[in-house]
Amino acid sequence: MKFKAHIFFLILITATACGKSKQECAEDSLIGEWDIVKLYESKNSLENGIVVSQEVMEFTEIEGYFTITASFMEYQYSTHSVVKVDQNYTLNITKENAGFTKVDVYTIDGDLENFRVRFGDETSDAHENATEISLEQTVTSDTLVIDRRFDLVRK
């Protein structure tokens, strides 16, 4: 009986490691100031829905930041020109199939732009007290598909 009680206690501690829900831990992890350490961008030009050219760029020495509060985010960076975005957002968690299991998928749904959020090493507790995150987005039009990934570290 003691063995079962110990296992239950360990499961309870593991499940509530940051003392809050998964949503609250992830939201707390996002809040703060972040430096952009790398920007990866892939541009695919389309004609009649078929990729006719692709341009891939990786920027490792980039001036830029993200500032994120509980419901508002601002970011700015410069590659060839300055990009600055301010928006309200909501953090959502959904489940996605990954082989024989389901994993959590974190998304920022903003007034202007949306991002998929990847916390640190993407382990089950990576959303707690994260110091590194990646924000991914895909922007599409009839003639262009742009995939971006911002790799960020906490200031």
C-alpha positions as a Markdown table, in Angstrom:
| # | Residue | x | y | z |
|---|---|---|---|---|
| 1 | Met | 0.0 | 0.0 | 0.0 |
| 2 | Lys | 2.9 | 2.4 | 0.8 |
| 3 | Phe | 4.3 | 1.8 | -2.6 |
| 4 | Lys | 1.1 | 2.8 | -4.3 |
| 5 | Ala | 0.9 | 5.9 | -2.2 |
| 6 | His | 4.5 | 6.9 | -3.2 |
| 7 | Ile | 3.7 | 6.4 | -6.9 |
| 8 | Phe | 0.5 | 8.5 | -6.6 |
| 9 | Phe | 2.5 | 11.2 | -4.8 |
| 10 | Leu | 5.2 | 11.2 | -7.5 |
| 11 | Ile | 2.6 | 11.4 | -10.3 |
| 12 | Leu | 0.9 | 14.3 | -8.5 |
| 13 | Ile | 4.1 | 16.3 | -8.1 |
| 14 | Thr | 5.1 | 15.6 | -11.7 |
| 15 | Ala | 1.7 | 16.7 | -13.0 |
| 16 | Thr | 1.7 | 20.0 | -11.1 |
| 17 | Ala | 5.4 | 20.8 | -11.3 |
| 18 | Cys | 5.0 | 24.5 | -11.8 |
| 19 | Gly | 2.0 | 24.5 | -9.4 |
| 20 | Lys | -0.4 | 25.8 | -12.2 |
| 21 | Ser | -2.2 | 24.4 | -15.2 |
| 22 | Lys | -0.2 | 23.6 | -18.4 |
| 23 | Gln | -1.9 | 26.7 | -20.0 |
| 24 | Glu | -0.8 | 29.0 | -17.1 |
| 25 | Cys | 2.8 | 27.6 | -17.1 |
| 26 | Ala | 3.1 | 28.2 | -20.8 |
| 27 | Glu | 1.6 | 31.7 | -20.6 |
| 28 | Asp | 4.0 | 32.6 | -17.8 |
| 29 | Ser | 6.9 | 31.2 | -19.8 |
| 30 | Leu | 6.1 | 33.4 | -22.8 |
| 31 | Ile | 5.9 | 36.6 | -20.8 |
| 32 | Gly | 9.1 | 38.7 | -21.0 |
| 33 | Glu | 11.7 | 40.1 | -23.3 |
| 34 | Trp | 13.3 | 37.9 | -25.9 |
| 35 | Asp | 16.2 | 38.5 | -28.3 |
| 36 | Ile | 16.1 | 37.1 | -31.8 |
| 37 | Val | 19.2 | 34.9 | -32.3 |
| 38 | Lys | 18.3 | 33.4 | -35.6 |
| 39 | Leu | 15.7 | 33.9 | -38.3 |
| 40 | Tyr | 15.1 | 31.3 | -41.0 |
| 41 | Glu | 12.9 | 32.3 | -43.9 |
| 42 | Ser | 11.8 | 30.3 | -47.0 |
| 43 | Lys | 10.0 | 32.0 | -49.8 |
| 44 | Asn | 8.3 | 29.9 | -52.4 |
| 45 | Ser | 6.9 | 31.6 | -55.5 |
| 46 | Leu | 3.8 | 29.9 | -57.0 |
| 47 | Glu | 2.2 | 29.8 | -60.4 |
| 48 | Asn | -1.1 | 28.0 | -60.6 |
| 49 | Gly | -0.4 | 26.5 | -57.2 |
| 50 | Ile | 3.0 | 25.0 | -58.3 |
| 51 | Val | 6.3 | 26.2 | -56.8 |
| 52 | Val | 8.4 | 27.8 | -59.5 |
| 53 | Ser | 11.2 | 29.2 | -57.4 |
| 54 | Gln | 12.4 | 29.0 | -53.9 |
| 55 | Glu | 14.6 | 31.3 | -51.9 |
| 56 | Val | 16.0 | 30.2 | -48.5 |
| 57 | Met | 17.7 | 32.6 | -46.1 |
| 58 | Glu | 19.1 | 32.3 | -42.6 |
| 59 | Phe | 20.0 | 35.3 | -40.6 |
| 60 | Thr | 22.2 | 34.7 | -37.6 |
| 61 | Glu | 23.4 | 38.2 | -36.8 |
| 62 | Ile | 20.1 | 40.0 | -36.6 |
| 63 | Glu | 18.9 | 43.0 | -34.6 |
| 64 | Gly | 15.5 | 42.2 | -33.2 |
| 65 | Tyr | 13.4 | 41.4 | -30.2 |
| 66 | Phe | 10.0 | 40.2 | -29.0 |
| 67 | Thr | 8.3 | 41.7 | -26.0 |
| 68 | Ile | 5.4 | 39.6 | -24.7 |
| 69 | Thr | 2.9 | 40.3 | -22.0 |
| 70 | Ala | -0.1 | 38.3 | -20.9 |
| 71 | Ser | -2.2 | 39.3 | -23.9 |
| 72 | Phe | -0.1 | 41.6 | -26.1 |
| 73 | Met | 3.1 | 41.1 | -28.1 |
| 74 | Glu | 5.4 | 43.5 | -29.9 |
| 75 | Tyr | 8.3 | 42.5 | -32.1 |
| 76 | Gln | 10.7 | 44.2 | -34.4 |
| 77 | Tyr | 13.6 | 43.0 | -36.5 |
| 78 | Ser | 15.6 | 44.2 | -39.5 |
| 79 | Thr | 17.0 | 42.1 | -42.3 |
| 80 | His | 16.6 | 44.2 | -45.5 |
| 81 | Ser | 14.1 | 46.5 | -44.0 |
| 82 | Val | 12.6 | 47.1 | -40.5 |
| 83 | Val | 9.6 | 45.0 | -39.6 |
| 84 | Lys | 7.5 | 46.0 | -36.5 |
| 85 | Val | 4.3 | 44.4 | -35.4 |
| 86 | Asp | 2.1 | 45.1 | -32.3 |
| 87 | Gln | -0.8 | 42.9 | -31.6 |
| 88 | Asn | -3.1 | 41.3 | -29.1 |
| 89 | Tyr | -3.0 | 37.6 | -28.9 |
| 90 | Thr | -4.3 | 34.4 | -27.2 |
| 91 | Leu | -2.2 | 31.4 | -26.4 |
| 92 | Asn | -3.9 | 28.1 | -27.3 |
| 93 | Ile | -3.0 | 24.5 | -26.7 |
| 94 | Thr | -4.2 | 21.7 | -28.9 |
| 95 | Lys | -3.2 | 18.0 | -29.4 |
| 96 | Glu | -1.5 | 16.6 | -32.5 |
| 97 | Asn | -0.7 | 13.1 | -33.4 |
| 98 | Ala | 3.0 | 12.2 | -33.2 |
| 99 | Gly | 3.5 | 8.6 | -34.0 |
| 100 | Phe | 1.6 | 6.5 | -31.5 |
| 101 | Thr | 0.9 | 9.3 | -29.1 |
| 102 | Lys | -0.5 | 12.8 | -29.0 |
| 103 | Val | 1.6 | 15.9 | -28.1 |
| 104 | Asp | 0.7 | 19.4 | -27.1 |
| 105 | Val | 0.8 | 22.1 | -29.8 |
| 106 | Tyr | 1.1 | 25.7 | -28.6 |
| 107 | Thr | -0.1 | 28.5 | -30.9 |
| 108 | Ile | -0.3 | 32.2 | -30.6 |
| 109 | Asp | -3.4 | 33.4 | -32.3 |
| 110 | Gly | -3.0 | 37.2 | -32.9 |
| 111 | Asp | -5.0 | 40.0 | -34.3 |
| 112 | Leu | -2.5 | 40.3 | -37.2 |
| 113 | Glu | -0.3 | 37.2 | -37.2 |
| 114 | Asn | -0.3 | 33.7 | -35.8 |
| 115 | Phe | 2.7 | 31.6 | -34.7 |
| 116 | Arg | 3.3 | 28.0 | -33.6 |
| 117 | Val | 5.3 | 28.1 | -30.4 |
| 118 | Arg | 8.0 | 25.5 | -29.6 |
| 119 | Phe | 9.4 | 25.7 | -26.1 |
| 120 | Gly | 13.1 | 24.7 | -25.5 |
| 121 | Asp | 13.8 | 21.1 | -26.3 |
| 122 | Glu | 10.1 | 20.3 | -26.6 |
| 123 | Thr | 10.0 | 17.8 | -23.8 |
| 124 | Ser | 6.8 | 17.4 | -21.8 |
| 125 | Asp | 7.9 | 20.1 | -19.3 |
| 126 | Ala | 9.7 | 22.5 | -21.7 |
| 127 | His | 6.8 | 25.0 | -21.4 |
| 128 | Glu | 7.8 | 25.6 | -17.8 |
| 129 | Asn | 10.3 | 28.5 | -17.2 |
| 130 | Ala | 11.4 | 28.4 | -20.8 |
| 131 | Thr | 14.6 | 30.3 | -21.7 |
| 132 | Glu | 14.5 | 29.4 | -25.4 |
| 133 | Ile | 11.5 | 29.3 | -27.7 |
| 134 | Ser | 11.0 | 29.1 | -31.5 |
| 135 | Leu | 8.1 | 30.9 | -33.1 |
| 136 | Glu | 7.0 | 29.6 | -36.5 |
| 137 | Gln | 4.7 | 31.1 | -39.0 |
| 138 | Thr | 3.4 | 30.5 | -42.6 |
| 139 | Val | 2.1 | 33.4 | -44.6 |
| 140 | Thr | 0.4 | 32.5 | -47.9 |
| 141 | Ser | -1.1 | 34.3 | -50.9 |
| 142 | Asp | -2.0 | 33.1 | -54.4 |
| 143 | Thr | 1.6 | 33.6 | -55.6 |
| 144 | Leu | 3.8 | 33.3 | -52.5 |
| 145 | Val | 4.3 | 31.0 | -49.5 |
| 146 | Ile | 6.6 | 32.3 | -46.8 |
| 147 | Asp | 7.7 | 30.1 | -43.9 |
| 148 | Arg | 9.5 | 31.8 | -41.0 |
| 149 | Arg | 11.1 | 30.6 | -37.8 |
| 150 | Phe | 12.3 | 32.9 | -35.1 |
| 151 | Asp | 14.7 | 31.4 | -32.6 |
| 152 | Leu | 14.5 | 33.4 | -29.4 |
| 153 | Val | 16.4 | 33.5 | -26.1 |
| 154 | Arg | 15.2 | 35.2 | -23.0 |
| 155 | Lys | 17.0 | 38.5 | -22.2 |
